[in-house]
Every structure is written in structure tokens, then in C-alpha cells.
Amino acid sequence: MDFGPYLLLAVMEGLVGAAVLALTASGLSLVFGVMRVVNVAHGEFFMLGAVAAWFVSQWVPGPPAAAFAVALVACPLIVAALAALADMAVLKRLGYEPEATIVATIGLLYILQQAALTLYGPEARPVPPPFEARLQLPWFGWSGYKLFVIGAAAAVLMALWLFLTRTRAGLVMRATQVDRETATAFGIDVGRVYAGVFALGAALAAVAAVLIVPIQQAHYLMGGDPLLLSFIVVIIGGLGSLRGTLVAALLIGVSDGVISTFFEPTLAKILATLLVALVLVFRPQGLFGERA
């Protein structure tokens, strides 16, 4: 096979990673943009989505497609409910102070991780894909499910954009983001908004996990890489900028796929970290972020 098909395969694989990363990073960016909370436990919500998908695949009878459909709906709702409970029980009591919430979400990270280890175990376990179709190109065959992941992630991100820009709830979130005190003066229950935003951010991470777990495997330590890459994406794109998050996710995901194919996967992480350093030095607000 010539260089061109290899490059095409690398880009297609990179798009799968970019799609999942865009979903995960959008949740992290949304939480910071509205609440000004750096959620260090975000990767564990991703992990919970994958682990919950494995449990659903074991409990729901019938073909894998039925279990996957249930997981795609139920797992994000379960993770969102846990996130809302964590917000009301911990973050709200801390007054959303930046330093305190960082420490609190670090503690939440270890609680969720150890809870998953206790209930799920240390093994990495596969989740069957909902279908086994393959896309046959002239040079190679490619998983039809991976194409579905890209399409599903794009649909969810489009729905998120419409929600934030076309609905009253999205308007309330954006108003709270701009000025918390003024929003409170106009009768907006900021506590409820923050709980909803924190739950929505966690749900986006869980959707990403449910989509990717048939390609990878569910494991109680799988939240580390998504958290690191999500931070890289939101720093490059601009904290709180959905557009910047999508652009940075495409940049990091596709470059990771290409570099990992032709060189070493570690090199992709090194270059991404170097890019973060350059952005922090020359444009601290990110590519699409606004100056404080």
C-alpha cells in the first residue's frame, strides 16, 4: 500500500479520536466557562460512563445493538445525576471557590476511582459493538462502527450548540456565565444552573465513553488520558470557548492519529504538550478565548 492510503487511514483513525475528544473536552470547557470550576474529576465521569456501559451490556438481554442503545441513553443520565449530586453536596458548599473546588474535585476523582475498583474490579473488559459492518475502500477495509462514532459525536455536538444558542435554558446558562450577580438579581437560581451545567458536562464525557468503549475496553483507570487531553484541548482552544474546543480537538486528534501511525504515540503527546506551552506563552487566553 502506498503512502497516500496510509495517510488516509491515519487521518480517519485520528478523526475518531478527535470526535470523542471533542465531546469530552466540551464538557470540561462548558463547566469552566459557566462555573469557573476546573473539574479535575472530569476524566472519572468519562470512566464511569464506560464502566456503566459494560454493566448495561451484561444486564440487558438481546442483541448487542439493544444493550448499546440503552447504554447510550441510560449511562449519561446516571453519570449526570451523580455529578449533580456531587455539585450540590460538595462544590455548592464551598461557594465554588477556585482553589477549594480544585482540591474537592481531586478528592472526588479518587472516590469515584476507588468506588469503580470496588464494584467493577481491576480487569479491563470489552463491550461488544452494536454492529459489525465494515466500510470497504479500494485500499483497505474500515470499521463501520468508527464511522458511526464520528457521526454520532457530530450530532451530539450540534445538539449541544443548538441547546446553548436556541433554548431558554441555554440562554440562562450563558447569562449566568457573563454575570452571576446580575443573573441572580433577575431571579435566576444560579445554584440550579450550576448543578445542571456540572451534570451536562459529566454527561458529555459519559456519551464519549459509551461511544469509544466498544473500540477500547472499560477499565477503572481509563480516565487519566481523556482528562489530560481535554485540558490540552481547552487550553489551546480557549477556556470556555466551544468553537475553540472543537478546533483544538480536531487539531490534536488528527495529528495524534497521523503521528502515532508514522512515528511513536509518545511523540504525539510530546508535541501536544509543547503546543500547550507555546499557547500559554504567546496567547494565554487560547486561540479563541477572550482576555480576562
Backbone hydrogen bonds, N-H to C=O, Kabsch-Sander energy under -0.5 kcal/mol:
donor,donor_aa,acceptor,acceptor_aa,energy
6,Y,2,D,-1.3
7,L,3,F,-2.5
8,L,4,G,-2.5
9,L,5,P,-2.6
10,A,6,Y,-2.4
11,V,7,L,-2.5
12,M,8,L,-2.5
13,E,9,L,-2.5
14,G,10,A,-2.3
15,L,11,V,-2.1
16,V,12,M,-1.4
17,G,13,E,-1.8
18,A,14,G,-2.6
19,A,15,L,-2.4
20,V,16,V,-2.0
21,L,17,G,-2.5
22,A,18,A,-2.6
23,L,19,A,-1.6
24,T,20,V,-2.3
25,A,21,L,-3.1
26,S,22,A,-1.9
27,G,23,L,-1.5
28,L,24,T,-1.5
29,S,25,A,-2.9
30,L,26,S,-2.5
31,V,27,G,-2.0
32,F,28,L,-2.0
33,G,29,S,-3.0
34,V,30,L,-2.2
35,M,31,V,-2.2
36,R,31,V,-0.6
36,R,32,F,-1.8
37,V,31,V,-0.8
39,N,37,V,-1.0
40,V,38,V,-1.2
42,H,39,N,-1.4
44,E,41,A,-0.8
45,F,41,A,-1.2
46,F,42,H,-1.5
47,M,43,G,-2.2
48,L,44,E,-2.5
49,G,45,F,-1.8
50,A,46,F,-1.7
51,V,47,M,-2.7
52,A,48,L,-2.8
53,A,49,G,-1.7
54,W,50,A,-1.7
55,F,51,V,-2.1
56,V,52,A,-2.5
57,S,53,A,-2.2
58,Q,54,W,-1.3
59,W,55,F,-1.9
60,V,56,V,-2.6
66,A,63,P,-0.9
67,A,63,P,-1.4
68,F,64,P,-2.6
69,A,65,A,-2.2
70,V,66,A,-2.1
71,A,67,A,-2.6
72,L,68,F,-2.6
73,V,69,A,-1.0
73,V,70,V,-0.6
74,A,70,V,-3.5
75,C,71,A,-1.7
77,L,73,V,-1.0
78,I,74,A,-2.5
79,V,75,C,-2.7
80,A,76,P,-2.6
81,A,77,L,-2.2
82,L,78,I,-2.1
83,A,79,V,-2.4
84,A,80,A,-2.6
85,L,81,A,-2.1
86,A,82,L,-2.3
87,D,83,A,-2.4
88,M,84,A,-2.3
89,A,85,L,-2.5
90,V,86,A,-2.2
91,L,86,A,-1.1
92,K,87,D,-3.1
94,L,90,V,-1.1
94,L,91,L,-0.5
95,G,92,K,-1.3
96,Y,91,L,-1.8
97,E,94,L,-1.1
101,T,97,E,-2.8
102,I,98,P,-1.8
103,V,99,E,-1.8
104,A,100,A,-2.5
105,T,101,T,-2.7
106,I,102,I,-1.8
107,G,103,V,-2.1
108,L,104,A,-2.4
109,L,105,T,-2.2
110,Y,106,I,-1.7
111,I,107,G,-2.1
112,L,108,L,-2.7
113,Q,109,L,-2.3
114,Q,110,Y,-2.4
115,A,111,I,-2.2
116,A,112,L,-2.2
117,L,113,Q,-2.1
118,T,114,Q,-2.2
119,L,115,A,-2.5
120,Y,116,A,-3.0
121,G,116,A,-1.0
121,G,117,L,-0.8
125,R,123,E,-0.5
125,R,218,A,-2.3
127,V,213,V,-0.6
135,L,142,W,-4.3
136,Q,134,R,-0.7
137,L,135,L,-0.8
137,L,140,F,-2.4
142,W,135,L,-2.6
144,G,133,A,-2.6
145,Y,133,A,-0.6
147,L,143,S,-1.1
148,F,144,G,-1.8
149,V,145,Y,-2.2
150,I,146,K,-1.8
151,G,147,L,-2.2
152,A,148,F,-3.1
153,A,149,V,-2.5
154,A,150,I,-2.2
155,A,151,G,-2.1
156,V,152,A,-2.4
157,L,153,A,-2.5
158,M,154,A,-2.2
159,A,155,A,-2.3
160,L,156,V,-2.3
161,W,157,L,-2.3
162,L,158,M,-2.5
163,F,159,A,-2.4
164,L,160,L,-2.4
165,T,161,W,-1.9
166,R,162,L,-2.5
167,T,163,F,-0.9
170,G,163,F,-0.6
171,L,167,T,-2.0
172,V,168,R,-2.5
173,M,169,A,-2.2
174,R,170,G,-2.4
175,A,171,L,-2.5
176,T,172,V,-2.4
177,Q,173,M,-2.1
178,V,174,R,-2.0
179,D,175,A,-2.3
183,A,179,D,-2.1
184,T,180,R,-2.2
185,A,181,E,-2.2
186,F,182,T,-1.5
187,G,184,T,-1.7
188,I,183,A,-2.3
190,V,188,I,-1.4
193,V,189,D,-2.1
194,Y,190,V,-2.9
195,A,191,G,-2.2
196,G,192,R,-2.4
197,V,193,V,-2.7
198,F,194,Y,-2.7
199,A,195,A,-2.1
200,L,196,G,-2.5
201,G,197,V,-2.6
202,A,198,F,-1.9
203,A,199,A,-2.4
204,L,200,L,-2.2
205,A,201,G,-1.6
206,A,202,A,-2.2
207,V,203,A,-2.6
208,A,204,L,-2.1
209,A,205,A,-2.0
210,V,206,A,-2.6
211,L,207,V,-2.1
212,I,208,A,-1.9
213,V,209,A,-2.2
215,I,212,I,-1.6
216,Q,212,I,-2.4
218,A,125,R,-2.6
222,M,219,H,-1.6
224,G,221,L,-1.0
227,L,223,G,-1.6
228,L,224,G,-2.4
229,L,225,D,-2.9
230,S,226,P,-2.2
231,F,227,L,-2.2
232,I,228,L,-2.2
233,V,229,L,-2.5
234,V,230,S,-2.7
235,I,231,F,-2.1
236,I,232,I,-2.2
237,G,233,V,-3.1
238,G,234,V,-1.8
241,S,238,G,-2.4
242,L,240,G,-0.7
245,T,241,S,-2.0
246,L,242,L,-2.1
247,V,243,R,-2.3
248,A,244,G,-2.7
249,A,245,T,-2.3
250,L,246,L,-2.1
251,L,247,V,-2.3
252,I,248,A,-3.0
253,G,249,A,-2.9
254,V,250,L,-2.3
255,S,251,L,-1.7
256,D,252,I,-2.2
257,G,253,G,-2.1
258,V,254,V,-2.4
259,I,255,S,-2.9
260,S,256,D,-2.4
261,T,257,G,-1.3
262,F,258,V,-2.1
263,F,259,I,-2.7
267,L,264,E,-0.8
268,A,264,E,-1.0
269,K,265,P,-1.3
270,I,266,T,-2.2
271,L,267,L,-2.6
272,A,268,A,-2.1
273,T,269,K,-2.3
274,L,270,I,-2.4
275,L,271,L,-2.3
276,V,272,A,-2.0
277,A,273,T,-2.1
278,L,274,L,-2.2
279,V,275,L,-2.4
280,L,276,V,-2.7
281,V,277,A,-1.7
282,F,278,L,-2.8
283,R,279,V,-2.7
286,G,283,R,-2.5
287,L,236,I,-3.3
288,F,237,G,-2.1
